Structure formats: C-alpha cells, structure tokens
Amino acid sequence: MFTLAVFIGIYSYALAILGWLGRLGWGEIWGVTTVMLMVGLFHLRKFAVGQIGHIGLIGLIIAQAGVNLVGAMGPERGFDALWYHLPIPKIWLEAHKIFFIGGNLYYSAMPKLVDMLYVWGETPAKLMHLVFGLLSTAVTYKLARKWLEQKWALLAAVIFYSNLVVGWQSITAYIDLGRTFFEVLAFYLLVNKKIYKSAIVIGLALNL
C-alpha cells in the first residue's frame, strides 16, 4: 500500500511539473503515464491472497462497489466537483500550463495532488475517486486486523464502505476519499512503527 501511495504521488507531481513547465499537453501526459505504467508493471508482485473466507461480508463490499460503479458512470452532480475539482484541471489542460486562475476558481492556488489526476476528464476522475474508496476500505481492514479477528476486521471494512457518505463520495469527482486513503494509511504505518513511511504518506495527504 505504501508503494502504491508513493506511486500515485509521483504520478501526480509528474503531471504538475508538466504544468509548471507549460507542457501540459496530451502527448506529454501520455508519455508520463506510459512511463509510470511501465515502472508500475516492473515492480508488480504476485500477492498471495490465501483463504479469506467470510464470503457474505466480502459479497456486501462487492455489491456496494457495484452500486457505486453505476453511480460513478452517470453524470456529475457534485457541487464542488462542478465548481473547481473538474474545471481547474480542464482549464490548465487547455492552457497547457498551471497558473492561478483567480475569480471564483481561487482554489487553483491550493495543492492539487488528486485534482491533477482529473486532467483525464469527468468519468475517469469519478472512477479514480471510486478506487480511492476501495483502497480506503482495504486499509481500514488492514488496520482493524491489527486488533481484531478476520471476520470482525471485515465487518469493520463493511461498516466503513457501506456508510452513506462513502457511497456518495464514491460516485463523485471529489478528493475526500483520496485524503481518507492517505491519512488512514499513514496511521496504519505509524501503528506499525514505520515512522518515516508514515511521514511521507501524511505529507502526500497534506498536498491534496
């Protein structure tokens, strides 16, 4: 999870650097994305899932994810998403550079680690945010597993993912589930006494 969090951070910063250099065009974006995908595949490892069991609880998460996916494929209706989460990356992409937009889009002066990923457009942005919700659920399970048996840790994950706020956030191009992923992961790493890794991840969370 730590590697994935850092990977997301590096990809976002790479896109931001293109913007700062005035080279935020589709050719450059595809180039950076291709390189990042190649690096990601190179570092891919086979994970031994093992016998997780408790199919009923896992089924609830899968069912909720399916419902969220249907919502994410629909048109964006979130106020903040339509106000600045989607328009700001779009304006930067059209201008091929990052700059302070001003006016009602004064949020362009704030950190944009997740919003930079939204240069891909509305539907991809919503799907990315949905994935952040699933990643947050996975980290919640891992954190709960520190103190609880497997079935209770899964129940904690189900309770988290079935929360109405998480469901609503999963179908929008917001950044809240991205922050949730980074912050819960930072806490998980801290609990495991991985102080430096925790500091890196919480640093990424502060740049959302």
N, C-alpha and C positions, 0 to 999 in steps of 0.2 A: 504493500500500500504506500509506503514511503517513497519508493521508486516511482510509482505512478503519479503521486502528488508532485514530486520534483519534475517529472516529465511534463506534466501539464503546465507547471510554472515556466519551465524553459521555453515551451512552445509559445505560450502567451507573450513572454518577453521577446522572443524572436520576432513575432508579428509586430510588437510595439517598436522594436528597433527599426524595422522596415518603415514604419510610420514616421519615426523621428528623422529618418534619412530621406523622407519624401519618396520612398519606393514601394508604397503600399498598393501594388497592383496585383492582378490575378496571377500573372506569370511568376512574380516573386513569392506570392502566397503559396502557390502550388509547389514551387521549388522548396521552400522551407518545410512544407507539410510532407513532401516526399522524403526529404532527408530525415525528418523526425520519425516517420513511419518505418523507414529502414533501420534506424537506430533502435526503435522500439522492438521490431521483429528480431533484431540481432540479440537483444537482451531478454527475449521472451524465454520463459522457463515453463516446464510442464509442472503443473500443480497437482499433487495427489489429494483429491477431494475426500476419498475414503467413504465410509458408510455414514452419511449424515443422519439418515433416519428421520422420524417425525415428519412424514410426507404431508400430513394435514397442515401443519404450520407453514411449511415451505410452499404448499399449494396456495395458501392465503396470500403470501407475498407475491407469488407469480400472478394470481388472479388480480390483485390490486395493481400490479405493474401493467397488466393488460388493459385495465380500465384507464390507467394514466396514459398509456400509449395512445389510446383512442382520442383522449382529450388533447394530447400534445400534437396530434396530426391535424387538429382543427385550427381555425383562425385565432390569432392572438387577440385577447380581450383585456389583458392586464394593463392597468393604468400606467404603472412605472415602465413597463416594457415598451409600450407605445410612446411614452413620453421621452425616455432617454436611453434605455438599455439597447434598443434596436436602432433608433435613428442616429445616435452618435457614431457607432462603428460604420454605419452606412455612409454618413457624410464624410468620414475620414477616408473610406474606401474610394468614394467618388473623387475626392481631392488628392488621393494617393499619398496623404501625409496626415500626421497627427498635429492638431492645433487647438487652441482654446476657442470654442465656438461662441460662447457667451450667450446673452439673452436668456431665453427660457431653457437653454441647454447648458447652463452653467455647471452641470455635473461633469462636463467634459474636462474639468480641471482636477477631477478626483481619480484615484487609482482605478485601473480597469483590467485587472488580471483575467476575470471571467468575461467581461464585456468584449475584450479583444477577440475572444473566440467566436463572437457573434457576427464577425465580418462575413461569415458563411450564409447569413440570411435567417429569416424568421423560423422556418421549420427546423433546420439543423440546430439553431440556437435552443429551441424548446426541447429537442431530443437530447442535447447536451445537458440541459438542466435536469431532465428526467434521469439521465445516467448518474448525475451527481447525487440524486435522491437515492438511487440504488447503492451507490458507493457508500453513502452515509449510513444506510441500513446495514451494510456489510461491516463497517467499522463499529457500529453500535453492537452488533452481535459479538465481534471480537472483544470489545470492551467488557460486555456483560459476561462473556465466557471466563474472564479473569476470576470471577467470584461465584458464578452460578453453573449448575449442570447444563448440559447441552439443550435440553428441552426448554428450560427456563430462559436461557440466553436467546433461543429462537423466539420465544414468546415476547421477550423484550424488543426484538427486532420487528416482530409483527405489530406490536403496540405502536412502535415508532412510525412504521411505514403506513399503517392504516389511519394515522392521525389525519384529520380533515385538512389541516394546514399543509402537511406534507403532500397530500393528494392534490391540493390546489396549486402549490408551488411546482409540482411535477409537470404541470401542463402549461407553464408559462416560461417566458424568457427572462426570468429574474436571476438574481445571483445568490439568493439566500441559501439554497441547498449546496451551492459551491462553498460558501462560508462554513456551513454546517460540516461538510466533509473535512475541510482542512482543520477546523477547530477541534472536532471530535478526534480526528487522527492525531493531532498534536497532544491532546490529553492522554490518549491511549499510549503514545510513545513516552510521555512523561511518567505515566504509571509504571511502564516497563523500564524506567530509569535510563532511557535513551535521550538524554538531555539535549545534546546537540541536534539530533534529528528533530526533536520536538520544537526546538527554537527555529529551525529552518522552516518547518511547516507552518508554525504560527506566524512567522514573517510573511509567508505567502498569503495567509489569511488576512493579514493587515493590508495587503495590496489589492484586495477585492474591490 
